[in-house]
């Protein structure tokens, strides 16, 4: 299932980026003893993992879903007063639709 929001896409990118970098750094660590391993996987691991998270998160943001390109248009649609009031409450617009490539939507979130 694909990520549905910008936040989830950025989080997934940051997780993947940091995991890949951490895995690479750990492959270079000295496993000859517990002490050597602890000494070789210190601030280099932390710093490079943080960089991987930032790069992955930035890439996630770049590919995240954006608000579709459209425009608000005045429309005259038949609906009950309750439906019109609800649409106004949700979208903040009355008598308008958001049109993308000729398709009308009640509203759009940014």
C-alpha positions in Angstrom: 0.0 0.0 0.0 1.4 3.4 -0.9 1.8 6.2 1.6 -1.2 8.5 1.5 0.1 11.7 3.0 3.2 13.8 2.9 4.1 13.0 6.5 3.9 9.3 6.0 6.0 9.5 2.8 8.6 11.6 4.5 8.7 9.2 7.5 9.1 6.2 5.2 11.9 7.9 3.3 13.7 8.9 6.5 13.4 5.3 7.9 14.6 3.7 4.7 17.5 6.2 4.3 18.7 5.9 7.9 18.4 2.1 7.8 20.5 1.8 4.6 23.2 4.0 6.0 23.2 2.3 9.4 23.5 -1.1 7.7 26.5 0.2 5.6 28.3 1.6 8.6 27.8 -1.6 10.7 29.3 -3.6 7.8 32.5 -1.6 8.2 32.6 -1.9 12.0 35.3 -4.0 13.8 33.7 -7.1 15.2 36.9 -8.7 16.6 35.7 -7.8 20.2 32.8 -6.2 21.9 35.0 -3.2 22.9 36.4 -2.7 19.4 32.8 -2.8 18.0 31.6 -0.3 20.6 34.5 2.0 19.7 34.1 1.7 15.9 30.4 2.3 15.9 30.1 5.6 17.8 29.5 9.2 16.5 30.3 8.2 12.9 27.3 5.8 13.1 25.0 8.4 14.7 26.1 11.2 12.3 25.8 9.1 9.1 22.5 7.6 10.2 21.1 11.1 10.8 22.4 12.2 7.3 20.7 9.2 5.8 17.4 10.1 7.5 17.6 13.7 6.3 18.4 12.6 2.7 15.7 9.9 2.8 13.1 12.3 4.3 13.9 15.0 1.7 13.5 12.5 -1.1 10.2 11.3 0.5 9.0 14.9 0.6 9.9 15.4 -3.1 7.9 12.4 -4.2 4.9 12.9 -1.8 1.4 13.5 -3.1 0.7 17.2 -3.6 -2.5 19.1 -4.0 -3.8 18.6 -7.5 -3.6 21.5 -9.9 -7.1 22.9 -10.4 -9.2 25.9 -9.8 -12.4 26.9 -7.9 -15.4 27.5 -10.2 -18.8 28.8 -9.4 -21.4 26.1 -9.9 -25.2 25.7 -9.6 -25.9 22.2 -8.3 -29.1 20.9 -7.0 -28.9 19.7 -3.4 -30.8 19.9 -0.2 -30.2 22.7 2.3 -28.7 20.2 4.7 -26.3 19.0 2.0 -25.3 22.5 1.0 -24.8 23.5 4.7 -22.6 20.4 5.2 -20.5 21.0 2.1 -20.0 24.6 3.2 -19.0 23.5 6.7 -16.4 21.0 5.4 -15.0 23.0 2.5 -15.5 26.6 3.6 -17.0 27.3 0.1 -20.6 27.8 -1.0 -21.7 27.2 -4.6 -18.2 26.3 -5.8 -16.4 23.2 -6.9 -12.7 22.5 -7.3 -12.2 21.5 -10.9 -9.2 19.4 -12.1 -9.1 18.4 -15.7 -12.8 18.9 -16.1 -13.7 16.8 -13.1 -15.6 18.6 -10.3 -14.8 18.0 -6.6 -16.6 19.3 -3.6 -13.3 20.4 -2.0 -9.6 19.8 -1.8 -7.2 19.6 1.2 -3.8 21.3 0.8 
